Amino acid sequence: MEKVSPPSRIVLIDALRGFALAGVALVHVTEQYLAGPPPPGFMEGLNGLPDQLLMGFISFFIQGKFFALFSILFGLSFSIQMDGADRKGEDFSWRFLWRAILLFIIGYVHHLFYRGDILTIYAILAPFLIPFHRLSKAWVLGAMAICFLSLPRFITFFLVGNEAFFGLPSDFQNPLETAYYETIKEGSLLQVFAANADYGMKTKMSFQLMPIGRIYYTFGYFLVGLWLGRIGLFQDAANKLKTVKRAMLWCLGLFVVAAALTGLTFSQAPQPIDFSHILHVAGINFFDWTNIALTGIILGGFILLYHKDWWLPKLAFFAPYGRMALTNYVFQSIIGTFLFFGWGLGWIGELRSIYLAFIAIVLITVQVHFSKYWLQYYKYGPLEWLWRSATYWKWQQFRKE
């Protein structure tokens, strides 16, 4: 069989970004865009054993891991943009800061539909990446260690305990959350917007900042992407496959140790697990290490398989999806909230998880093929084009010649 030459590294990055976005979509659709705790009795009697097994698989292999991949690629994109500007003798820092402000605006509009939006969090954290571009790899690794050892998380716990921020109740099952669920289930689009603009934003930011939150880990993943850009992994992936395999073995070892520490810590912690005790915080931190390890294994596995002739076209299938990641991420939430919220079809809590997964796969497939078709005629996705044009204060060429 004639050997297939791997596409350029940027296609690998796009394919990985599309693959990560597909995982994010699967999680969001099967969670029905709740972005919070389900109410008591939610989906009671709907799910059978196949649904439970499916949700267990998604929880173990996908939830938290594909979001991490998406975050790593954000840091990698920052590294590529800054390095590209350096080669031209330009400083991209101020433009990147402006780009982050624009991302916050896009993210806020998205947040009005779906309070689980991550773009606003990315935009808030993005400016803190700028100083690391000039620092050595050792400083980057040191900052990663601080994030993943969760020093900010433990400091927050010692300062405020498990208390929520912005005056919100610490108990996730509370009248405010019940009223929010009723709004998304029965309310109009404007009522959902109003709820997300106020209560939804407060709950999202409170969750991010509380000891159980992941804002520190998100920035840590940004730094992983920056570091991968520094070592040139994607620039020369074909010649670094042995390094990737060794890294995957280290990640496997980390997973085993972290899983054992998670189980041991929670078994010794006071019950119930309400994150009011230091052991609860330590346990969730060890659990987050299992996510780091599995993310590393998935990332390495994708790179290895991408360089196999049989797998290459199957994984490159996600590349158009990844090139239009911003557009696809926002529009999949608009479609998803239309399917589940009261302003649309109102299916929330009415479908088995196996049907929800099927809907997610259909949505991903349609978006992948639409992206492929769109990019035959246009250089960017619609939101990518707007974001790029506003970044440079100049309308960018949209249609291909």
C-alpha positions as CSV (number, residue, x, y, z in Angstrom):
1,M,0.0,0.0,0.0
2,E,1.3,3.5,-0.9
3,K,2.3,5.4,2.2
4,V,0.2,8.4,3.1
5,S,2.2,11.4,4.0
6,P,0.9,13.1,7.1
7,P,-0.5,16.6,6.6
8,S,1.2,19.6,8.1
9,R,1.3,20.2,11.8
10,I,-1.4,22.8,11.6
11,V,-3.8,20.2,10.4
12,L,-2.9,18.0,13.3
13,I,-3.7,20.9,15.7
14,D,-7.0,21.6,14.0
15,A,-7.9,17.9,14.0
16,L,-7.1,17.6,17.7
17,R,-9.1,20.8,18.4
18,G,-12.0,19.4,16.5
19,F,-11.7,16.1,18.4
20,A,-11.7,17.9,21.7
21,L,-14.7,20.0,20.7
22,A,-16.6,16.8,19.8
23,G,-16.0,15.5,23.3
24,V,-17.2,18.8,24.8
25,A,-20.3,18.6,22.7
26,L,-21.0,15.0,23.8
27,V,-20.7,16.0,27.5
28,H,-22.9,19.1,27.2
29,V,-25.7,17.4,25.2
30,T,-25.8,14.4,27.6
31,E,-25.9,16.9,30.5
32,Q,-28.7,18.7,28.6
33,Y,-26.9,22.1,29.0
34,L,-27.8,22.2,32.7
35,A,-24.3,23.4,33.8
36,G,-25.3,22.7,37.4
37,P,-26.8,20.2,39.7
38,P,-30.0,18.5,38.4
39,P,-33.1,18.9,40.6
40,P,-34.3,16.0,42.8
41,G,-36.0,13.3,40.8
42,F,-34.5,14.6,37.5
43,M,-34.9,11.8,34.8
44,E,-36.2,9.4,37.4
45,G,-37.1,6.1,35.9
46,L,-35.9,7.1,32.4
47,N,-32.4,5.5,32.3
48,G,-31.8,1.8,32.2
49,L,-28.5,-0.2,32.5
50,P,-27.3,0.7,29.0
51,D,-27.8,4.4,29.7
52,Q,-26.0,4.1,33.1
53,L,-23.0,2.3,31.4
54,L,-22.9,5.0,28.7
55,M,-22.9,7.8,31.2
56,G,-20.2,6.0,33.3
57,F,-18.0,5.8,30.2
58,I,-18.6,9.5,29.4
59,S,-17.8,10.5,33.0
60,F,-14.6,8.4,33.2
61,F,-13.1,9.0,29.7
62,I,-14.6,12.3,28.4
63,Q,-15.9,14.6,31.1
64,G,-13.2,17.0,32.1
65,K,-10.6,15.5,29.8
66,F,-11.7,17.0,26.5
67,F,-12.3,20.3,28.1
68,A,-8.7,20.0,29.3
69,L,-7.6,19.3,25.7
70,F,-9.5,22.3,24.5
71,S,-7.7,24.5,27.2
72,I,-4.3,23.1,26.3
73,L,-4.9,24.1,22.7
74,F,-5.8,27.6,23.7
75,G,-2.4,27.9,25.4
76,L,-0.7,26.4,22.3
77,S,-2.5,28.9,20.0
78,F,-1.2,31.7,22.2
79,S,2.4,30.3,21.9
80,I,2.1,30.1,18.1
81,Q,0.7,33.6,17.7
82,M,3.4,35.1,19.9
83,D,6.2,33.2,18.3
84,G,4.9,34.2,14.8
85,A,4.9,37.8,15.8
86,D,8.4,37.5,17.2
87,R,9.7,36.1,13.9
88,K,8.3,39.2,12.2
89,G,9.9,41.5,14.8
90,E,6.5,42.5,16.2
91,D,5.1,42.5,19.7
92,F,1.7,40.8,19.8
93,S,1.0,41.3,23.5
94,W,-1.3,44.3,23.2
95,R,-3.2,42.9,20.3
96,F,-3.6,39.6,22.2
97,L,-5.0,41.5,25.2
98,W,-7.5,43.2,22.8
99,R,-8.2,39.8,21.3
100,A,-9.0,38.6,24.9
101,I,-11.5,41.5,25.4
102,L,-13.2,40.6,22.1
103,L,-13.4,36.9,23.2
104,F,-15.0,38.0,26.4
105,I,-17.7,39.8,24.5
106,I,-18.4,36.8,22.3
107,G,-18.3,34.6,25.3
108,Y,-20.8,36.8,27.2
109,V,-23.3,36.6,24.3
110,H,-22.8,32.8,24.4
111,H,-23.2,32.8,28.2
112,L,-26.6,34.4,27.9
113,F,-27.8,31.1,26.2
114,Y,-25.7,28.8,28.3
115,R,-24.2,29.5,31.7
116,G,-21.6,26.8,31.3
117,D,-19.8,29.0,28.7
118,I,-16.0,28.7,29.1
119,L,-15.0,31.5,26.7
120,T,-15.5,34.2,29.3
121,I,-13.2,32.3,31.7
122,Y,-10.6,31.9,28.9
123,A,-10.8,35.6,28.2
124,I,-10.3,36.5,31.9
125,L,-7.3,34.2,32.2
126,A,-5.7,35.0,28.9
127,P,-3.9,38.2,29.9
128,F,-2.1,36.3,32.6
129,L,-0.4,34.2,29.9
130,I,1.4,37.2,28.4
131,P,4.3,37.5,30.9
132,F,5.0,33.8,30.5
133,H,5.9,34.2,26.9
134,R,9.2,35.9,27.9
135,L,9.9,33.5,30.8
136,S,12.0,30.4,30.5
137,K,10.5,26.9,30.3
138,A,11.6,26.4,34.0
139,W,9.3,29.3,35.1
140,V,6.5,27.9,33.0
141,L,6.9,24.4,34.6
142,G,7.0,26.0,38.0
143,A,3.8,27.9,37.5
144,M,2.2,24.7,36.1
145,A,3.2,22.9,39.3
146,I,1.6,25.6,41.5
147,C,-1.7,25.3,39.5
148,F,-1.8,21.5,39.5
149,L,-0.7,21.1,43.1
150,S,-3.6,23.5,43.7
151,L,-1.9,25.9,46.1
152,P,-4.5,28.6,45.1
153,R,-7.3,26.1,45.9
154,F,-5.9,25.3,49.4
155,I,-5.4,29.0,50.1
156,T,-9.0,29.7,49.1
157,F,-10.2,26.9,51.3
158,F,-8.3,28.2,54.4
159,L,-9.6,31.7,53.7
160,V,-13.3,31.0,53.0
161,G,-13.9,27.3,53.5
162,N,-16.5,25.9,51.2
163,E,-18.6,29.0,51.2
164,A,-19.9,30.2,47.9
165,F,-19.1,33.7,46.6
166,F,-21.4,36.6,45.7
167,G,-23.7,35.9,48.6
168,L,-24.9,32.6,47.0
169,P,-26.0,29.6,49.2
170,S,-23.2,27.0,49.6
171,D,-25.8,24.2,49.2
172,F,-26.2,23.4,45.6
173,Q,-29.8,22.3,46.1
174,N,-31.4,25.6,47.1
175,P,-34.5,27.6,46.2
176,L,-32.4,29.9,43.8
177,E,-31.2,26.9,41.9
178,T,-34.7,25.4,41.7
179,A,-36.0,28.7,40.4
180,Y,-33.2,28.8,37.8
181,Y,-34.1,25.3,36.6
182,E,-37.7,26.3,36.3
183,T,-36.7,29.3,34.2
184,I,-34.7,27.3,31.7
185,K,-37.4,24.6,31.6
186,E,-40.4,26.8,31.2
187,G,-39.1,30.4,30.6
188,S,-38.9,32.4,27.4
189,L,-35.6,33.2,25.7
190,L,-35.5,36.7,27.3
191,Q,-36.1,35.2,30.7
192,V,-33.3,32.8,30.2
193,F,-31.0,35.7,29.1
194,A,-32.0,37.6,32.3
195,A,-31.3,34.6,34.5
196,N,-28.0,33.9,33.0
197,A,-26.9,37.6,33.0
198,D,-27.4,37.7,36.8
199,Y,-27.7,34.4,38.7
200,G,-26.1,32.3,36.0
201,M,-22.9,34.5,35.9
202,K,-22.7,34.5,39.7
203,T,-23.0,30.8,39.9
204,K,-20.4,30.2,37.2
205,M,-17.8,32.5,38.7
206,S,-18.5,31.3,42.2
207,F,-18.0,27.7,41.1
208,Q,-14.7,28.6,39.4
209,L,-13.4,30.4,42.5
210,M,-14.5,27.9,45.1
211,P,-12.1,25.1,46.2
212,I,-14.1,22.6,44.1
213,G,-13.7,24.9,41.0
214,R,-11.2,24.5,38.2
215,I,-10.1,28.0,37.2
216,Y,-6.6,27.2,38.6
217,Y,-6.5,24.1,36.6
218,T,-7.7,25.9,33.4
219,F,-4.7,28.2,33.6
220,G,-2.5,25.2,34.3
221,Y,-3.7,23.7,31.1
222,F,-3.0,26.9,29.3
223,L,0.6,26.7,30.5
224,V,0.8,23.1,29.3
225,G,-0.1,24.3,25.8
226,L,2.4,27.1,26.0
227,W,5.1,24.6,27.1
228,L,4.2,22.2,24.3
229,G,4.7,25.1,21.9
230,R,8.0,25.9,23.4
231,I,9.4,22.4,23.0
232,G,8.0,22.2,19.4
233,L,6.0,19.0,19.9
234,F,3.5,19.8,17.1
235,Q,6.1,21.4,14.9
236,D,8.0,18.1,14.7
237,A,5.6,15.5,16.0
238,A,6.7,12.8,13.6
239,N,10.2,12.8,15.1
240,K,9.0,12.9,18.7
241,L,6.8,9.9,18.8
242,K,9.1,8.0,21.2
243,T,8.9,11.0,23.6
244,V,5.2,10.9,23.3
245,K,5.1,7.2,24.2
246,R,7.3,7.8,27.3
247,A,5.1,10.6,28.4
248,M,2.0,8.4,28.1
249,L,3.7,5.8,30.3
250,W,4.4,8.5,32.9
251,C,0.8,9.6,32.7
252,L,-0.4,6.0,33.2
253,G,1.7,5.8,36.4
254,L,0.3,9.2,37.5
255,F,-3.2,7.9,37.0
256,V,-2.6,4.8,39.1
257,V,-1.1,6.8,41.9
258,A,-3.7,9.5,41.8
259,A,-6.6,7.1,41.7
260,A,-5.2,5.3,44.7
261,L,-4.8,8.6,46.6
262,T,-8.3,9.7,45.7
263,G,-9.9,6.5,47.0
264,L,-7.7,6.5,50.2
265,T,-8.3,10.2,50.9
266,F,-12.1,10.1,50.5
267,S,-12.4,6.8,52.5
268,Q,-10.7,8.6,55.4
269,A,-12.6,11.9,55.0
270,P,-15.6,12.8,57.2
271,Q,-18.9,12.0,55.6
272,P,-20.9,13.3,53.7
273,I,-18.5,14.8,51.2
274,D,-19.5,18.5,51.3
275,F,-16.0,20.0,50.9
276,S,-16.0,21.4,54.4
277,H,-12.9,19.4,55.4
278,I,-9.3,19.7,54.2
279,L,-9.4,16.0,53.3
280,H,-12.3,16.7,50.9
281,V,-10.2,19.3,49.2
282,A,-7.2,17.1,49.0
283,G,-9.4,14.3,47.6
284,I,-10.8,16.4,44.8
285,N,-7.3,17.5,44.0
286,F,-6.1,13.9,43.7
287,F,-9.1,13.2,41.5
288,D,-8.1,16.2,39.3
289,W,-4.7,14.5,38.9
290,T,-6.5,11.5,37.4
291,N,-8.0,13.9,34.8
292,I,-4.6,15.3,34.0
293,A,-3.2,11.8,33.5
294,L,-6.0,10.6,31.3
295,T,-5.9,13.9,29.3
296,G,-2.2,13.2,28.7
297,I,-2.9,9.7,27.6
298,I,-5.7,10.8,25.2
299,L,-3.4,13.6,23.8
300,G,-0.5,11.3,23.3
301,G,-2.7,8.6,21.8
302,F,-4.2,11.0,19.3
303,I,-0.8,12.1,18.2
304,L,0.4,8.5,17.8
305,L,-2.7,7.4,15.9
306,Y,-2.6,10.4,13.7
307,H,0.7,9.2,12.3
308,K,-0.7,5.8,11.4
309,D,-1.8,5.5,7.8
310,W,-5.2,3.8,8.7
311,W,-6.1,6.4,11.4
312,L,-4.9,9.5,9.6
313,P,-7.9,10.2,7.4
314,K,-10.3,9.3,10.3
315,L,-8.8,11.7,12.7
316,A,-8.2,14.4,10.0
317,F,-12.0,14.2,9.6
318,F,-12.2,16.5,12.6
319,A,-9.8,19.2,11.2
320,P,-12.5,21.4,9.5
321,Y,-14.5,21.2,12.8
322,G,-11.5,22.4,14.6
323,R,-10.7,25.2,12.2
324,M,-14.2,26.6,13.0
325,A,-14.1,25.7,16.7
326,L,-15.3,29.1,17.9
327,T,-18.3,29.2,15.6
328,N,-19.1,25.5,16.2
329,Y,-18.8,25.8,20.0
330,V,-21.2,28.8,20.1
331,F,-23.7,27.4,17.7
332,Q,-23.8,23.9,19.2
333,S,-24.9,25.6,22.5
334,I,-27.6,27.6,20.7
335,I,-28.9,24.5,19.0
336,G,-28.6,22.5,22.3
337,T,-30.4,25.0,24.4
338,F,-33.1,25.2,21.7
339,L,-33.6,21.5,21.9
340,F,-33.7,21.3,25.7
341,F,-34.8,24.7,27.1
342,G,-38.4,25.9,27.4
343,W,-37.9,28.6,24.8
344,G,-37.3,25.9,22.2
345,L,-38.5,22.2,22.1
346,G,-38.3,21.8,25.9
347,W,-36.9,18.2,25.9
348,I,-34.9,18.7,29.2
349,G,-35.3,15.7,31.4
350,E,-37.5,13.8,28.9
351,L,-35.0,11.7,26.9
352,R,-32.9,8.7,27.9
353,S,-29.1,9.3,28.0
354,I,-28.6,6.9,25.1
355,Y,-30.8,9.1,22.9
356,L,-29.0,12.2,24.1
357,A,-25.7,10.7,23.0
358,F,-27.2,9.9,19.6
359,I,-28.4,13.5,19.3
360,A,-24.8,14.7,20.2
361,I,-23.3,12.4,17.5
362,V,-25.7,13.7,14.9
363,L,-25.0,17.3,15.9
364,I,-21.2,16.8,15.7
365,T,-21.5,15.0,12.3
366,V,-23.6,17.7,10.8
367,Q,-21.3,20.4,12.1
368,V,-18.2,18.6,10.8
369,H,-19.7,18.3,7.3
370,F,-21.0,21.8,7.3
371,S,-17.5,23.1,8.3
372,K,-15.9,21.1,5.5
373,Y,-18.4,22.6,3.0
374,W,-18.1,26.1,4.4
375,L,-14.3,26.1,4.2
376,Q,-14.4,25.2,0.5
377,Y,-15.6,28.7,-0.1
378,Y,-14.6,30.8,2.9
379,K,-11.2,31.3,4.6
380,Y,-12.7,31.4,8.1
381,G,-15.7,30.5,10.1
382,P,-18.2,33.4,10.6
383,L,-17.2,34.1,14.2
384,E,-13.5,33.4,13.5
385,W,-13.7,36.0,10.7
386,L,-15.4,38.6,12.9
387,W,-12.9,38.0,15.7
388,R,-9.9,38.3,13.4
389,S,-11.3,41.4,11.7
390,A,-11.9,43.1,15.0
391,T,-8.5,42.0,16.3
392,Y,-6.7,43.8,13.5
393,W,-9.3,46.6,13.1
394,K,-9.6,45.7,9.4
395,W,-12.0,43.5,7.5
396,Q,-10.2,40.3,6.6
397,Q,-10.6,38.6,3.3
398,F,-13.6,36.3,3.8
399,R,-14.3,34.4,0.6
400,K,-11.6,32.4,-1.1
401,E,-10.3,33.5,-4.4
